[in-house]
Each structure stands twice: as C-alpha cells, then as structure tokens.
Amino acid sequence: MEDDRHTLFRQDSDLDLSFTSCTTTTTTTSARSSLARSSLCLSFNESTVGRNNNNSSPTSTAVPNLHSRPHRKSDPNWAAINAATNLSSDGTLHLRHLKLVRLVGSGNLGRVFLCRLRDYEHASFAIKVVDNNLLTSKKLSHVQTEGRILSSLDHPFLPTLYAHLEASHYTCFLIDFCPNGDLHSLLRKQPNYRLPIDSVRFYAAEVLVALEYLHSLGIVYRDLKPENILIRDDGHIMLSDFDLCFSSDVVPKLDHTRSRKHRRSRRRSRCGCYGSYRSAAAEEEEMVTEFVAEPTTAFSKSCVGTHEYLAPELVNGSGHGNGVDWWAFGVLVYELLYGRTPFRGGSKESTLRNIASSRDVAFEEEEDEILLLGEIAGMEEAKDLINKLLVKDHRRRLGCARGATDIKRHPFFDGIKWPLIRTYSPPELRGVTVKRSGRAHVSHVSSPSKRRRWIWKGLNYLLMKSKGSKRNLNFNQNYYCYSKHVV
C-alpha cells in the first residue's frame, strides 16, 4: 500500500530548490541551499540538469503537448505559454524558460514547485519534478501512467497539462497551481475539523463530477482523499495525483428510464349553478434519457491507496474495480461532515480490520448535536448517502452499476443544477481566499424562509432530544436553492 500524503515545508528552511540527485556532493548542496535561502526566485540549473552521463552538452527536450483544451481556451496561462514557445528557437518549451519560486510540497514520486515563466510574471504554474534515478521500475510505471492520464484530461475540475518536459533523468509536468492548498489543510483550519453541510455538498458535488468524467474515460482513480483535492484561486476544486490510476474499457450508453413527477392540475367541480375550480395533485410519467459511462468491467488486484480510504475488496485482496472510487467518495463525505474517517482505529492494522469487518458505518448522535442550528436539515440525507456508498458488498454499492448518474439523483444533491455547477459561488470558509471575477455566479446560499424553517426544526429536534424522545425527523425536501447575483 502506498500513501503519498504531502508534506509542506517552510519557505525559509534549508532546502535545495534546484534539481540535484542524492549523489550530489556536500559542497554543491550546501552552496545551492545557501542560494535557496537568499533568493526564492531560482532558475533551473541546466548545466547540471541537462548533462548526460557522458558529460556531453546540456540537453532539454520538451514533449509536444501544447494544444489548448476547449474549457481552458481563454485561460491567460495558455497565452503566456504560447508567447514563450513562439519566442523559442525550436518552438517548444524548455526548462530554461521557467524559474522556480518556492517548494510547495513533496509526494510519493517527486517534488512540486511553484514556478513562473521568465518573461511573464503574471502566469503561475505548478511543476511536478520526478527524479527517475531515485525510483523503482514500479514507480517509474506510475510516472508514465500519470503522464498519459494528464495528457488526456480536459475538465474544469481536473488539471491542465501545459507541458510535459524531459531533461536528463528528470520528468516534469507543468500543470495548474492552486494557491488555496488542499482540502485536508482546509479541514484542519475549521472548528472541530468539519465543514458546514452546505460546504460539504458543494465540494462533494464537484468531486462527483470530476470522478464521473474520469470514469467516462475508463479511468479508476484509486486515490481519492482530501490531500488530493486542491482548491483553485476561484474556490473550485481540482483533483491531483494520478499515478495510482488504472485504465479499463468503458462502453458509453444512453439509458431510457421512466420517471414519475407530480404536477398541479385544475379540476372543475360543480357548486350550485356556478362552476368553481380547485387544485388537485396529479402524477404523470415522463421518459428520461440519461448518459451512463461507467467502467463496470474494470479489474485489478494491486493494493494501493491510503489505508483509511481503502475499500473492503481492496483490503482483502480479492480484486477490485470501479467500486473503490465510490467507497472512497463515501468516506470523503463522512470525513468532511465529522472531521474523521468512519473506520479509523488506533493503528493502521485496526483500521484495516474495521474496514474488512462486517459492521456497518456508525453515526454517533452526540456528534450530530454539536452541529449548528439549521444544519440538522439535510443530515438524514447525508447519512443515507453515506450508508449507500459504504456498502461492504461492492455489487450492492451505490454507483457501481450506473456510476455518478445514480448518485446525482440522491436527495442529498436535490436542487443542484449539474450543468451550471461551474457557476456556483464557492462557500466562504476560514483559510480560503477566492479570486473574484466580473461574471455572474449562482449562490449556493439557501433562502431566508427556509433558513428560518431549519432553525425551528433544529430547536424542535433538540427539545425532543432533551425529553428523551426517539422521534426521527424526516427532512426530505429540496433545501438547496440558488439565486443569481453579480459578484
């Protein structure tokens, strides 16, 4: 099992921000470390990086990958990339065009830096640097997997690969930089390490859409956790780290299903000599066409991932498929709501035993009581969603048959207009600085009338609890409303 939780470093610590391998001499390392302390705007040292083992002239090759993606065609980063390549003698991007600003984090395969183009200070990127000489053949295959997947992505909640650079024994991926850090760090800044339920719904919905896109490409993610959910400067999410993914065949299809809906009809009733009208509820069926693209035939026996997010079939080694992502999605929703994972034990071994056991996920009532008034509405739906995702038998787990199509229909996500999800305003939380744009957004804040109704229901709930009543309140309603406003 592999756990690549990032470690953040202080900017003023003794770091070597240039590309050097472990075989570098102490004198050289010390000199470069002093340079790191004196200036954060370091350049790539191509006199060291670009030399082959035979001490030939420096080399730096760029793998052509500069085609813009449709959803990011207006991104100013692309304009900066294109300008840099147009000025390049061979029309490609090289390491010499970039300069490092600071170290952002270190992972299982390499280090991540904030960098900028030399003549375009406004364009910030993250560059993941992998020293191939330090990796086993297995991890090298993970690097190749990540490069292949990054080059195929085109989605607002997934990274854009601006360039894939190869220089000597280094592999570099130039992608989006997310200044707000990751969701794990954000949780640590919140009271009780938990988010308000509306914020949970916002982040869960965006993660769901990102997973849906990956699965439509036949990609099983296998590494969903808060550390791998980054927060962009606009407050929306971006999944990261694709080295543990594996690909499978997928057959997209259109499912035609019948759906019942209620409508109000006006029915005439006789009253004396005058005819009057009254309203009556009527049910009618409509044919709904849904797009389904889920890799249901995916299968692997590799045991990878973070232990608290591993699905039971992954723990017992019986082989797993697409269901591991929907299990991890349920663990994620639980952690965002309660500040901890549902099967966490005193050690890694006890956590794995809890996951593999037959016991279901537990919700402690005293934890629900510390929720703010007004957040009680929606908790029943959230628990129901978690229960349906954290099913030990993957054949009965929500999402395994029809993927995100079924999960989107769950009452927890009632009211979300999925085609407009990119326009929703992100929640205002401690530790998140959102870059505002001039375009209109849709607020995810509930209407005042419903907020008041939530408060009264919350008071009633606490009153009944204090009297020892076991009354179960059902808040199955469309409580997620939106109103347009200009930001």
N, C-alpha and C positions, 0 to 999 in steps of 0.2 A: 504494500500500500504506500502511496506517495501523498505527502502533504506539503504543499508549496505555499503556505501562508507567508505573506510578505513581511519583511522586517524593515521598518523605517529608520533612517539614520539622521543624525543631526548634521546640518549643513557645515558646521564649523569643526566637525570631528576630523580625525586624521584619516582621510580617505584618499585612495588613488583613483582619480576620476578619468585617467587615461586608460587606454587599452593595454594592459600588461598581463602576462600569464604568471602562473605561480613560479616559473623558473627565472623570473627577473631578479637581478642581483639586488642586494640590500641597499647599496648606494643609489641605484637608479630609482628604486621605490621610494626611498627617503626624499630624494630630490623632487620627485613628482608629487609626493604628499605635501611637501612644503609649497609647491606651486598651487595645489588644491586649496591650501589654507589662504594663500594670498589672493587668489582670484577664483571666482566661481565660473567665469566665462572661459572655460578651457576648450581648446581645439583638439580634434583627433590627431594624434601623433602618427602620421602616416609613415614617417621614417622608421618607425618601429612596427606599426601595424601592417604596412603593405609589403614588407620584405618577405620573400620566400625563404625556405630553409637554406638555399644555396647562396644567400646574401645578394641576390640579383636586385635590380632596380625596383623601387616601390610600385605596387600594383593596387588598383582599387577598381573592382568591376561592379556594375550595377545591373541587376536582373531587370529587364524592361517590365515595368508594372505601373505605368503612369497613366493608364486610361481612367478617366474620371467615372464615378458611379452616378447614375441618374439622380439619386436622392441627395447627393452632395455636390452637384454640378455648380452651385452658386457659392460653395464654401470658399472663403478667401484663402485658405491653406492651399487649395489647388492652384489658385492664381500665382501664389508665391513659388510653388513647386515648378509650375510651367515656366515662370520667368527665369528661375535658376537653371533649368535644363536648356532653355533657349540660348543662354549665355555660355553654356558648357561647350567645349570644343567638339565633343563627340555626341552631344545631345542627350546625355544621360546624367543622372545624379550620382555624385561621388561623396565619400566621407569628408573630403576636404571642403565641401560646400556647407558642412554643418559644424556647429560648435556646441559643446556641452555646457549646460548651465549649472545643473546640480544632480546629484543622485536622488532618485525618487524611491526606489525600493530594490530588494533583491529577492529572487524567487528560486524555484527548483532548478531552472535551466540557465538562468543568466541574471543580468542586472538591467534595471530600467532607469534611464536618464531623461531629464527634461533637456531638450535641445532646441536650437533655433537655426534658421538659415542665416548665413553670414550677412547678407545684404538686405534681409527682410526681418527686422526685429519683431514685427507685429505677429509673425507666424510662429506659434509654439507647437512643438511636437513631442511625443514620447518615443524614445528609441530603445528597443529591447536588444541588448547585446549578449550574444551567446559565444563563449569560447569553446569551440568544438574540441580542442585538445583536452579539455577537462571532463568531457562527457563519455559515458559508456556508449556502446553501439545501440543499446536500447533507448537511451535518452536522445541520441542523435536521430533516431527514427521519430521520436516525439517532436523534435525541432522541425523535421521535414513535414510531419503531419500539420503542425501549426502553420507553417508557411503556405502549404497547399490550401488549407481552410481559409486563412486570412485573405488569400488572393481571390477567393470565390464569393466573399461576403459583400452584400450591398443592402444594408438595412440601417435605419436611423438609430437603433439601439445596439448595434454591433460596430466594432472598429473598422475604420477605413485604412487599408494598407496603401500608403502613399509611395513606398519604395521598399524593395527587398534587396539589401546590399550584401555583397560577399567581398571580403577583403582578407587575404591570407587565411588564417584559421578561424576567423570571426564571421558569424552570421548576424545580420542586423535587420530588424523590422521597424520601419518608420510608420507610426500609427498616431491616432489622436491622443492628445494629452488631456486628462481630466483633473482640473485643479481642485475639485472638492473631495478628492480621496475616494475611499471605498465605503461601502455600506456598513462594514464591520466597525470601522473607525467612527462612523456617524452614530451607530448604536451606542458606543461607549460614551458618547457625549450627552445622551438623553437620560432623563430621570428613570431610574430602575432599568436602564439599558433596554428600553422598549419604546415603540413608536405609537402614536395615536392611530386608531383603527382606520381613519381616512388616509393617513400616510401609508399604512400597510397596504391598503387597497391600491393606492397609486403605484407604488413600487412593484407590487405583485403583478399588477396588470401589465406593466411594461416588460417585466421579466417573462411573463407568459407569452407575450407577442414575440419576443426575441427567441424563445425556445421553439415556438411554432415555426418560425422561419428556418431555424437550424434543422428541425425535424423534416420540414418540407424538402430540404436538400439531402435527406438521408443521414444527417449528422447527429449522433448521440453525444451529448455534451460531457456528461460524467464528472463534472467538477463544479457543480452549482453550489455556491456558498457566498456569504456576504462579502468576503475578501475579494471575490472575483466579480463583484458588481460595483463598477466605478460610477461616479456621479460627475456628469459633464458640467461645463460652466453655465449651461442653461437650466440645470437642475434635473435633467432627464438622465436615465441610466445608460450604461454601456457595459455589456459583458466582456470579460477579458480572459486570457489564458485558454488556449485551445489545444494544448499539447496532449491532453488525455482523451481527446475525442476519437471516435472511430466512425467510419462511414459504412452505410449499408444501402441496399436498393430500396427505393420507395416508389409506389405507384399512385400518383395523384388521381383523385376521382371526385365526381360530383354526386353527393347523396341527396336524394329527393325524399323528404320526410313530411308527414302531415303534422301540423301544429295547431292546437286549439287556442283560440283567443276570444276574449269577451268583448262585446260591443253593446252599446246602448241603442235600443230601438224605441220608436214612439208607436204605441199601440192605442187605437181608438176604443174607448169604452162609452156606452150609452148612459146618459144621466138625464132622465126626463125627456124633454123634447129637444135638448141641446146635446150636441156631441162634444165630449171633452177628451183630452189626450192624457195619457200617463206613460211614464217611462218604464221600461222593463228590460232586464238583462237578458241577452241572448248570446248563445255560443255558436261560433261558426269555425269551420276548419279551413286552413289555408295550406297550400303546398309550399314548402320552404326548400330551397336548393342551397346546400352547404358544401363548401370546398373542404375536402379531407385529404391530407398528405402526411401520413404517419408511417415511420419505418417499422411496421409491426413484425417484420421478419429479421430485424437486427439481432445479432447474437455474438457474444464474446464471453470468454472465461477469464479474462485478465482482471486482477483485483487491484484497482486503482481508485484514488479519490481520498477525501478527508473522512476519517473514521466516523465522526458524528453524523455525517450525511450519507453514509453508505446504506443502500437498500438491503433487505434481508437476503435476497437471492445473490447479491454480490458478496455478502459476508460468508454464506455457506458454500460458496464456490460452485454452485450448480449451473452457472451460466446466467447471463442477463442480457436484456435488450433495452428497448426504449423506455421501459417502465422505471428504470433507475432515475431518470430525469424527473419524472412526475412524483416519485417518492421524495427526492431532494427538494422539489418545489414545495411539498407539504411541510417538510422540516423547516424550510426557509420562512414560510408564512408563520409557523409556530414560533420561531425564534424572534421574528420581528414583533410579534404580539406579546411574548412573555419574557424576552431577554435571555433565553437559554434554549438549547435544543431539547426535544421531548424525551430522548432515551439516554441522556448523559448520565454516566455513572462516576464513581470515584476514580476510575482509571480507564485507560483505553480498552483493556480487556473486559471490564464490567460493562462499558458502553456497548461493545460489540455483542456481549451476551444479552443485554436488554433488547437490542435490535433483533437478534435472532430468536428470541423467546416468543412465546405465543401471546403474551399480554399485549393489550391494545394501548394506545396512547392515552395518558391520563391528563385531566384538566383539574387543577386544584381551585376550589371555589374561593378560598381566601385571596388568591391572586386576582381573580376577577373583581373582587370588591375594591381593590385599590385603583381600578380604572376611573378616569374622570367621569363625572355625570354627563350623560349624553353619548358616551361611547359604549354603553351597555347595549344599545340598539345596534345590531349587526354582529354581536359576539356569537350569537347562536348560529348564524350563517357561517361565520368564520370557523367555528368548531366543527360544523358539519362538513365543510370543505376539507378541513384537515383530516377528519376521520375517513373521508372517502379517498384521500390521497395516500394516507399512511395505512393502507391495507397490506398485510403481510403477503397475501397471495396476489402476485402481480397480475394474474389473469382477471381478478375482480377489481383491480385498482382503477380509479377514475383516470381517464386519459390514455390508458394503454391500448384501447381499441380504436378510438377516433381522435386521439390527441387533444390539442387545445380547443377543438371545436366543441367538445362536451364540457370542458372546464369553463369556457366562456359563458355557458348557459347557466352556471350555478348561481343561485340567488345572491351569493356574496358579491358578485360582479354586476348585479342589477343596476341599470341606469347608465352604464358605460357605453358610449358610442365608439365602438372599436375603430372605425375608420378615422375618427377625429382625435385619437389618443395622443398624437404628437402635439396637438394644440392645447392640451390641458396644462394649466399652470401648476408647477410643482409645489409641494407643501412647503410652508415656511417653518424650518426647523433650526435648532441651535447647531451651528457648525457648517451650515450650507450657505454659501454666497451665490446668488443667482444673477447671472448676467441678463439684464432685461433687453428685449428688442422692441422695435416700434410696432410690430404686428399684433393683431388682436389674439387673445388667448381665451380659453374657456376655463372658468374657475371650477375647481372641484369642491368648493365650499358649499355646504348644504344651506337650504333656505332657512330664514329665521323661524318660520312657523314650525318646521319640522324639528329644528333645534329645541324649541320650547317643548314640543311633544316628547322629545327624547329625555329632557330634564325631568318632566313629570313622571315618565315611565321609570327613569332611574331612581327617583325618590320613592316611588311605589315599590320598586324592586328591593331597595334597601330596607324599607319599612317591613315588607313581608319577611325578609331575611331576619330582621331583629325579632320578629314574633315567632321565629322557628318554623315558618311555613315553607313547604317544599314546592310551592307553586312555580310552575315553569312558564315564563313569559315567551310568547312567540312574536318575534319582530320581523316576520317575513313580508317585507314591504320594500317598495322602491325608495330607498333613503338616500340615493346617491344622485343628486340633482346638480345641474350645471346652469350657469347664466353667463352670458357673454359680457366681457368688459375689456377695455383697452388698457394695456399695460404700458 
